[in-house]
């Protein structure tokens, strides 16, 4: 067995234990920092000390334009109602659990007094039986005085012996019945207590899921109203899907505006400024930084543009995933261990996310056609999906995975290389 040694990280100087003599970094983040230093790369803006996230530019109201209408979001109200209902059930179960604990204490507390009463009753019953036997024996003695006295003495001894014997038998029998009754009652209370504990645990888990999902639901909804009509206008996303094809002039096309996402300059210099609803295919050899890059990009996008979720189907809730997100200080990026397309679609139907990371496509088992359908069903959601690769460095599966993507990006030893982008740098 390898010896465990204590080393000092060459980047952050913190102490760590390892059995690998070649290891010089305490974690993946320090390894990445050392790589950036060797290649003269600057870290993403949000990792730089004292950096401040750029706020999404405010849209100023045009003169003569009506103010956007705001309504309570029904989805938000429904989620609050579910949470309140679960909390009410928890309060009722906890009150029931407290009542059971009081019953258990009462059963244990009444035991000494009850046993004393049972002992007194048993002794009294034995004395009565013994006295009756003494009278019976005396009445049947012979007429001879000596024999009569001797008979009386024998009768007294036998009567007292029988009285003691009967008292002991009666006491032990009554005591055993009482103990059995008490144990049966405690067993029944314990089973009910365990059932309540399991139900409380289940409701608490369900409540935690709904509470996290509530963070991604806006409390109100808006609609932007045009100057001369009540028609609701929305800026097109990167994926515009319509049931009926349309035709427009070059002037109309040039006048279209797209909902561009706020993103720091580091990423804009890589692949341009994407519109809401873009799709990115991300791939590279194992250990080259795919998950880390996707998580950092999703963190930056979600912090400036809404809510994001990282679906870790490959790693799950693991120590390596925990290490990757240590520098994140926001609730805008959530994490999930969904592992099937069915559960992911159900989640997106319940809650609208602005950014979704799928890690990875092959682990979840999404075909190219299913991926296309998922993107079209969520046109306002930006997807970053990770593809596993073969030994030659090319991603596994159909080329349509990359065809559907607006951005195709490869990670080589933590360095991003853009193979394709549809956005202007």
Secondary structure, DSSP 8 states (H G I E B T S, - for coil): ----EEEE-TTT--EEEES-TT---SSHHHHHHHHHHHHT----GGGSTT------------TT----EEEE-HHHHHHHHHHHHHHHHHHHHHHHHHHHHHHHHHHHHHHHHHHHHHHHHHHHHHHHHHHHHHHHHHHT--S-HHHHHHHHHHHHHHHHHHHHHHHHHHHHHHHHHHHHHHHHHHHHHHHHHHHHHHHHHHHHHHHHHHHHHHHTS-SEEEE-B-SSS--B---B-SS---SS-----HHHHHT--B-B----HHHHHHH---BTT-EEEEEESTTSSHHHHHHHHHHHHHHHHS-EEEEETTT-S-HHHHHHTTT---SSEEEE---SHHHHHHHHHHS--SEEEEE-HHHHT--HHHHHHHHHHTTTSEEEEEE-B-TTS-BSS-THHHHT-SEEEEEETTEEEEEEE-S--
